[in-house]
Amino acid sequence: MASTPAFELYSFWRTSATYRVRVALGLKGLAAQERFVNVDAGEHRAEPFLKINPMAAIPALAVPGHAPLTQSLSILEFLEELQPQPPLLPAEIYARARVRSIAQMLAADTHPLITPRVKKQLMGAHGFDDAAWRAWQTHWFGTGLRAVEQRLAADPDTGRFCHGDVPTLADICLASIIVVMRVFKIEVADTPTIDRIMAACEAVEAFRKADPMQQAGAPLAQ
């Protein structure tokens, strides 16, 4: 196998999207040197990082000889094509679409509603206090996870993981929501299928090692 490039991952300990990339790198047996961008201190909105990602969003993956890649799902698809084994997408065309659909329910429909930029806008321009922001988070986490639970529980293609018995992009995105909810101490009840799949994910080393609380900058990792 040809050697893989030396990656740099612009990261922050808490972000759901960075977690996704960490898990994918781990599953693929790839490594990246992390460059910590302190979101709480506003470093993602400073000029040096805006030159990397004008959207001021974490993560970004620097690949030698190329402009940095942004958007976690695009990075995951890049890693899948770069290193096809073990696969994060099934071989069959419908199955691939199903996995991508579940992943986007979480990464595109749920996660964007609880990001720091949304919090900043709601608290700065719409009068939200901490209690209102927490209610907002709880509502949208719950809305997204209950929809995913309903879909997974009713579909025979759901196995030990979201699709069959090996982790896919869908599991990475599902786990990325759950781990961030834990950081915020938010729970969504009555999601037994999701709970079972999350337990299966956490039996896999790549998921455990990507846990936000194990990263540099996290409260327990300092």
C-alpha positions in Angstrom: 0.0 0.0 0.0 1.3 3.5 -0.9 2.3 5.7 2.0 -0.4 8.1 3.2 0.3 11.9 3.5 1.2 13.5 6.8 -2.1 15.2 7.9 -2.6 18.1 10.3 -6.0 18.3 11.9 -7.2 21.7 13.1 -9.2 20.7 16.1 -11.0 21.6 19.3 -11.7 19.1 22.1 -15.4 19.5 22.3 -16.6 19.7 18.7 -18.9 17.0 17.3 -17.4 17.4 13.8 -13.8 17.0 15.0 -14.8 13.9 16.9 -16.1 12.4 13.6 -12.7 12.9 11.9 -10.8 11.5 14.8 -13.0 8.3 14.8 -12.6 7.9 11.0 -8.8 8.4 11.2 -8.7 5.8 14.0 -10.8 3.3 12.1 -8.7 3.7 9.0 -5.4 3.4 10.9 -4.4 6.9 9.9 -2.7 9.5 12.0 -2.9 13.3 12.1 -1.0 15.8 14.1 -3.6 18.0 15.9 -3.4 21.7 15.9 -5.6 23.0 18.7 -7.9 25.9 17.9 -9.5 27.3 21.0 -13.1 28.0 20.1 -14.0 29.2 23.5 -11.3 31.9 23.1 -12.5 32.9 19.6 -9.4 31.6 17.8 -11.6 30.1 15.1 -12.7 33.6 14.2 -9.2 35.1 14.1 -7.4 35.9 10.9 -5.0 33.0 10.9 -7.7 30.4 11.0 -10.1 32.3 8.7 -7.4 31.9 6.0 -7.8 28.2 6.4 -11.6 28.1 6.7 -13.5 31.4 6.0 -16.6 29.8 7.6 -14.7 29.8 11.0 -15.7 26.2 11.5 -13.7 23.3 13.0 -12.3 20.9 11.9 -10.0 21.4 8.9 -7.7 18.8 7.6 -4.4 19.9 6.0 -3.1 17.6 3.3 0.4 18.3 2.0 0.3 19.9 -1.4 -3.4 20.9 -1.3 -5.6 23.5 0.3 -7.1 22.4 3.6 -10.2 20.3 3.5 -13.2 21.4 5.5 -16.7 20.0 6.4 -16.5 16.8 8.4 -18.6 14.6 6.1 -16.5 15.7 3.1 -13.3 14.8 5.1 -14.8 11.4 6.0 -15.6 10.7 2.3 -12.0 11.8 1.4 -10.6 9.4 3.9 -12.8 6.6 2.6 -11.5 7.1 -0.9 -7.9 7.5 0.2 -8.0 4.4 2.4 -10.9 2.1 1.4 -10.3 -0.5 4.1 -11.9 -0.9 6.4 -14.9 0.6 4.6 -17.1 3.2 6.2 -19.7 2.8 3.4 -21.4 -0.4 2.3 -20.7 -1.8 -1.1 -24.3 -1.9 -2.4 -25.7 1.4 -3.8 -29.0 1.5 -1.8 -27.1 0.7 1.4 -24.6 3.5 0.8 -27.5 5.9 0.3 -29.1 4.8 3.5 -26.0 5.2 5.5 -25.4 8.7 4.0 -29.0 9.6 4.8 -28.8 8.7 8.4 -25.4 10.4 8.7 -26.9 13.6 7.3 -30.0 13.5 9.6 -27.4 13.9 12.4 -24.6 16.0 10.9 -26.7 18.2 8.6 -30.2 18.4 10.3 -29.3 18.2 14.0 -25.8 19.3 14.8 -25.9 22.7 13.0 -28.6 23.9 15.3 -26.5 23.7 18.4 -23.2 25.1 17.3 -21.4 28.0 18.9 -22.3 30.4 16.1 -26.0 29.7 16.7 -25.5 30.2 20.4 -23.7 33.5 19.8 -26.5 34.8 17.5 -29.3 33.7 19.8 -27.7 35.1 22.9 -26.5 38.3 21.3 -29.4 39.3 19.1 -32.4 37.4 20.4 -32.1 37.8 24.2 -31.4 34.1 25.1 -29.9 33.5 28.5 -28.2 30.2 29.6 -31.6 28.6 30.5 -33.1 29.4 27.1 -30.0 28.2 25.3 -30.1 24.9 27.2 -33.8 24.5 26.4 -33.0 25.1 22.7 -30.2 22.5 22.8 -32.4 19.9 24.5 -35.2 20.5 22.1 -33.1 20.0 18.9 -31.0 17.2 20.3 -34.3 15.4 21.2 -36.0 16.1 17.9 -33.1 14.7 15.9 -32.4 11.7 18.0 -36.1 10.7 18.3 -36.3 10.8 14.5 -33.2 8.7 14.1 -34.5 6.2 16.7 -37.8 5.8 14.9 -36.0 5.2 11.6 -33.4 2.7 13.0 -35.9 0.8 15.1 -38.3 0.2 12.2 -35.7 -0.8 9.6 -34.5 -4.4 9.2 -31.2 -3.1 7.8 -30.3 -1.9 11.2 -28.0 -4.4 12.9 -25.5 -4.2 15.7 -24.7 -0.8 14.2 -26.8 1.6 12.2 -26.4 -0.5 9.1 -25.4 -4.1 9.6 -22.8 -5.2 12.0 -19.8 -3.0 11.2 -19.5 0.8 11.9 -20.2 3.2 9.1 -20.4 6.9 8.6 -23.8 6.8 10.2 -22.4 5.4 13.5 -19.7 8.0 13.5 -22.3 10.8 13.1 -24.6 9.2 15.7 -21.8 8.9 18.3 -20.7 12.4 17.6 -24.0 13.7 18.8 -24.2 11.5 21.8 -20.7 12.4 23.1 -21.3 16.1 22.8 -24.7 15.7 24.6 -22.7 14.1 27.5 -20.4 17.1 27.6 -23.4 19.4 28.0 -25.1 16.9 30.4 -28.2 16.6 28.2 -30.1 13.3 27.9 -32.8 12.1 25.5 -35.0 9.3 27.0 -36.6 6.4 25.3 -34.0 5.7 22.5 -33.2 2.1 23.1 -31.9 1.4 19.6 -29.6 4.3 19.7 -28.4 3.4 23.2 -27.6 -0.2 22.1 -25.7 1.1 19.0 -23.8 3.6 21.0 -22.7 0.8 23.4 -21.4 -1.1 20.4 -19.5 1.9 19.1 -17.8 2.4 22.5 -16.6 -1.2 22.4 -14.5 -0.1 19.4 -11.1 1.5 20.2 -11.3 4.3 17.6 -14.5 5.6 19.2 -13.1 5.4 22.7 -9.9 7.2 21.9 -11.8 10.0 20.1 -13.9 10.8 23.2 -14.0 14.6 23.7 -13.1 14.2 27.4 -9.8 12.4 26.5 -8.5 15.2 24.3 -6.1 18.0 25.0 -8.0 21.0 26.3 -10.8 19.0 27.9 -11.5 19.7 31.6 -10.3 16.3 32.7 -7.3 16.1 30.3 -5.6 19.3 31.5 
